[in-house]
Amino acid sequence: MEILEVTPEFFDASFPKPNHIFNSGAFSKLNSARFEKVYYLIFRDTKIRLGIIFGLQNQVLLSPFSATFGGFEFVNCDIKLYQIDATLESLFNWASTNGFIGIKIIQPPFFYNEDFSAKVTNCIYRAGFDTQNIELNYHFQTANLNIDYEQKIWYNAKKNLKKATAFGLLFEKLESNQGKLAYDVIVQNRNERGFPLRLTWEQLLVTATVIPMDFFLIKTTTQTIAAAIVYNIAPSIVRIIYWGDLPQFSEYKTMNFLSFNIFNYYKNQGIETIDIGHSTVYSVPNNGLCEFKESIGCSISLLYEFYKKIV
């Protein structure tokens, strides 16, 4: 299997419909200046088979280097196992020749393409990668938002949703030029809870040039009390990047109201899956987050972090 170092533009031309937006050259360019170098790699035999984007840091190749997950990109999802094996062998030889000391790959959750992810995971395991972390990633299938939804969710979630609805809260989707209203609520939420916000508003605006975003608010008649920012990450998948409420309004059970309305909005838009993200850090769960996401009807998939030392 031949390996080619290409430009981000050539990479995107080779994979015009990436499995997810984090695997695009255009997205990877946004944060490339923060790394020693970014490699856009294509693997081909008789034709292009696979691709992957790495950021180099301390002589370790990272995929992703500026997102939650990265991994391999495919031209056709019916790629053969032996072709993935050959790709990994070519990658190891190339990395060794260049003097790199390790490769870290975080695969997307399986629901982004279950068959392809299963193949790659099997090949990575057999190629000698170690599993460094296994994160719990939550998602909601909008087909589950039906007349039985409230009967299937946890009792407390059903009670909280009814309570929030009784307060007469308003759900609003903002125009793109109003997005900072949602961002400011998220900033206040994180400041009051003592959690840092990774992206500044200016950085988010730059990201929005590559990733379509949606912004939402929850309001009372006089006050904005919760918000969400959502990436359109794949043709039938969106990913909630930030959401949160203002702690002083917790009695309104706004997160139950917000999640239900986001589910309903995207179901009506024809979106099949809402990726709500992982609720573990280095495999250690945030029990409150895990229980909340399970209570509102989310399913769980695994986010594998693989590492291979190059010798």
C-alpha positions in Angstrom: 0.0 0.0 0.0 1.5 3.3 -1.1 1.3 6.3 1.3 1.1 9.9 0.0 1.5 13.2 1.9 -1.0 15.6 0.3 -2.4 19.1 0.8 -5.7 19.5 2.8 -7.4 20.6 -0.4 -6.3 17.3 -2.2 -7.4 15.3 0.9 -10.9 16.9 0.7 -11.1 16.3 -3.0 -10.3 12.6 -2.4 -12.8 12.3 0.4 -15.6 14.7 -0.6 -18.2 13.2 1.8 -16.2 12.5 5.0 -17.7 10.2 7.6 -17.7 13.2 10.0 -16.5 16.8 9.6 -13.6 16.4 12.0 -12.0 14.2 9.3 -11.9 17.0 6.7 -8.9 18.9 5.6 -10.7 22.2 5.9 -11.5 21.6 9.6 -8.0 20.4 10.4 -6.5 23.5 8.9 -8.2 25.7 11.6 -5.9 24.5 14.4 -2.9 23.4 12.4 -0.8 26.4 13.6 -0.8 25.0 17.1 1.1 21.9 16.1 4.6 21.2 14.9 3.2 19.9 11.6 0.0 18.4 10.2 0.1 15.4 7.9 -2.7 14.7 5.4 -2.1 11.1 4.4 -3.6 9.1 1.6 -3.2 5.3 1.1 -3.6 3.7 -2.3 -2.9 0.6 -4.2 -4.6 0.4 -7.6 -6.7 3.4 -6.3 -7.2 5.5 -3.2 -8.5 3.4 -0.3 -8.1 5.3 3.0 -6.9 8.5 4.5 -6.1 10.0 7.9 -5.0 13.4 9.3 -2.4 13.6 12.0 -1.1 16.5 14.1 2.5 16.0 15.3 3.2 16.8 18.9 6.4 15.7 20.8 7.1 13.3 17.9 3.8 11.5 18.4 1.2 11.4 15.6 -2.3 12.4 16.9 -5.6 11.7 15.2 -7.5 13.8 16.2 -5.4 16.7 17.2 -8.1 19.4 17.5 -11.3 17.4 18.0 -12.9 14.7 20.1 -12.3 11.9 17.6 -10.6 11.4 14.2 -9.6 8.1 12.7 -9.4 6.8 9.2 -11.5 8.1 6.3 -12.7 5.9 3.5 -13.6 6.3 -0.1 -15.9 3.2 -0.1 -17.2 1.7 3.2 -16.9 -1.8 1.7 -13.1 -1.7 2.0 -11.6 -5.1 2.7 -9.9 -6.1 5.9 -6.6 -6.9 4.2 -6.6 -3.4 2.7 -6.9 -1.9 6.2 -4.1 -4.2 7.4 -1.9 -3.1 4.5 -2.7 0.6 5.3 -1.5 0.2 8.9 1.7 -1.6 7.9 2.4 1.2 5.5 1.7 3.8 8.2 4.1 2.1 10.7 6.9 1.9 8.1 6.4 5.6 7.2 6.3 6.7 10.9 9.4 4.7 11.7 11.3 6.1 8.8 10.4 9.6 9.9 11.6 9.0 13.5 8.2 9.3 15.2 7.8 7.6 18.5 4.1 6.8 18.7 0.7 6.9 17.0 -2.5 7.8 18.9 -5.9 7.3 17.2 -9.3 7.9 18.7 -12.0 6.3 16.6 -15.5 7.9 16.3 -18.3 6.2 18.1 -19.6 3.2 16.1 -22.9 4.8 15.1 -21.0 7.0 12.6 -20.5 3.9 10.5 -20.8 0.7 12.4 -19.4 -1.7 9.9 -16.4 0.4 8.9 -15.6 1.2 12.6 -15.8 -2.5 13.5 -13.4 -3.4 10.8 -10.9 -0.7 11.7 -11.1 -1.5 15.4 -10.3 -5.2 14.7 -7.4 -4.3 12.4 -6.0 -1.8 14.9 -6.1 -4.3 17.7 -4.4 -7.0 15.6 -1.7 -4.4 14.6 -0.6 -4.2 18.2 -2.2 -1.0 19.4 -2.9 -0.7 23.1 -6.2 0.6 24.4 -5.4 3.6 26.5 -9.0 4.7 27.3 -12.5 3.7 26.6 -14.9 6.6 26.9 -18.7 6.3 27.3 -20.3 8.3 24.5 -24.1 9.1 24.5 -26.4 9.6 21.6 -30.1 9.8 21.0 -31.9 8.2 18.0 -34.7 10.5 17.0 -36.9 7.6 15.9 -37.3 6.9 19.7 -39.1 10.2 20.1 -42.6 8.9 19.7 -45.8 8.5 21.6 -44.2 6.1 24.0 -41.2 8.3 24.7 -42.4 9.5 28.1 -43.2 6.0 29.2 -39.7 4.7 28.4 -37.6 7.4 30.0 -36.7 7.4 33.7 -39.4 8.4 36.2 -37.5 11.5 37.4 -36.9 12.6 33.8 -40.6 12.3 33.0 -41.5 14.2 36.2 -39.0 17.0 35.4 -40.2 17.4 31.8 -43.8 17.8 33.0 -42.7 20.3 35.6 -40.6 22.3 33.1 -43.5 22.3 30.6 -45.9 23.6 33.3 -43.7 26.7 33.8 -44.5 27.7 30.2 -40.8 27.8 29.1 -40.1 28.9 25.5 -37.7 27.1 23.1 -36.1 29.3 20.5 -33.8 28.6 17.6 -31.6 31.6 16.9 -30.5 33.0 13.6 -26.7 32.5 13.0 -26.0 36.2 13.6 -27.6 35.9 17.1 -25.4 33.0 18.2 -23.5 34.9 20.7 -26.6 35.1 22.9 -26.4 31.3 23.3 -22.6 31.4 23.7 -22.9 34.0 26.6 -25.3 31.7 28.5 -22.9 28.8 28.1 -20.0 31.0 29.4 -22.0 32.0 32.4 -23.0 28.4 33.1 -19.3 27.3 32.9 -18.1 30.1 35.1 -20.6 29.4 37.8 -19.8 25.7 37.8 -16.0 26.3 37.7 -15.4 24.6 34.3 -13.3 26.2 31.6 -14.7 26.9 28.2 -12.3 25.7 25.5 -13.4 27.8 22.6 -13.6 31.6 22.6 -16.4 33.2 20.7 -13.9 34.3 18.0 -12.6 30.8 17.7 -16.2 29.5 17.4 -16.9 32.0 14.6 -13.9 30.7 12.7 -15.0 27.1 13.2 -18.5 28.1 11.9 -16.9 28.9 8.5 -16.3 25.1 8.1 -19.0 23.5 10.3 -22.7 24.6 10.1 -23.9 25.4 13.6 -27.3 25.8 15.3 -27.9 27.9 18.4 -30.8 27.5 20.8 -32.2 29.3 23.9 -34.6 28.4 26.6 -36.5 31.4 28.1 -39.0 32.4 30.6 -41.2 35.4 29.8 -38.5 37.7 31.1 -35.2 35.8 31.3 -32.9 33.5 29.2 -32.1 30.5 31.3 -30.4 27.9 29.1 -28.7 27.4 25.8 -27.2 24.9 23.4 -24.7 25.0 20.5 -24.9 22.2 18.0 -22.6 21.1 15.1 -24.0 19.6 12.0 -21.3 17.0 11.8 -22.5 14.4 9.3 -25.4 14.1 6.8 -27.7 12.5 9.4 -25.9 13.3 12.6 -25.6 16.4 14.7 -23.4 16.8 17.8 -24.2 18.9 20.8 -20.9 20.8 21.5 -22.1 22.9 24.4 -25.3 23.1 26.4 -26.2 24.2 29.9 -28.5 26.2 32.1 -28.1 28.9 34.7 -27.8 27.2 38.1 -30.1 29.8 39.8 -33.0 28.6 37.7 -32.5 24.9 38.3 -36.0 24.6 39.8 -37.3 25.0 36.2 -35.7 21.7 35.2 -34.5 23.4 32.0 -32.2 20.7 30.8 -35.0 18.3 30.5 -37.0 20.8 28.6 -34.0 21.8 26.4 -33.1 18.2 25.6 -36.6 17.2 24.7 -37.0 20.2 22.4 -33.7 19.7 20.7 -34.7 16.0 20.1 -38.0 17.2 18.6 -36.4 19.9 16.5 -33.9 17.6 14.8 -36.4 14.8 14.3 -38.5 17.3 12.3 -35.4 18.2 10.3 -34.9 14.5 9.3 -31.8 14.0 11.5 -31.5 10.4 12.7 -28.9 10.7 15.5 -28.0 13.4 18.0 -24.5 12.9 19.4 -24.5 14.2 23.0 -20.8 13.4 23.6 -18.9 11.5 26.2 -19.4 11.7 29.9 -16.1 10.2 31.0 -12.7 11.7 31.1 -9.8 9.2 30.8 -12.5 6.6 31.2 -13.6 7.9 34.6 -17.4 8.7 34.6 -19.1 11.8 35.6 -21.9 9.9 37.3 -24.4 12.8 37.3 -23.9 13.4 33.5 -24.1 9.7 32.7 -27.3 9.3 34.7 -28.9 12.4 33.2 -28.2 11.3 29.6 -29.5 7.8 30.3 -32.6 9.2 32.0 -33.7 11.1 28.9 -33.4 8.0 26.7 -29.9 8.1 25.3 -28.0 5.1 24.1 -24.4 4.4 24.8 -21.5 3.6 22.5 -17.8 3.4 23.1 -15.1 5.8 22.1 -11.8 3.9 21.9 -8.4 5.6 22.3 -5.6 3.5 20.8 -1.8 4.0 21.1 1.1 2.2 19.4 4.7 2.8 20.3 7.0 2.9 17.2 10.2 1.0 17.7 
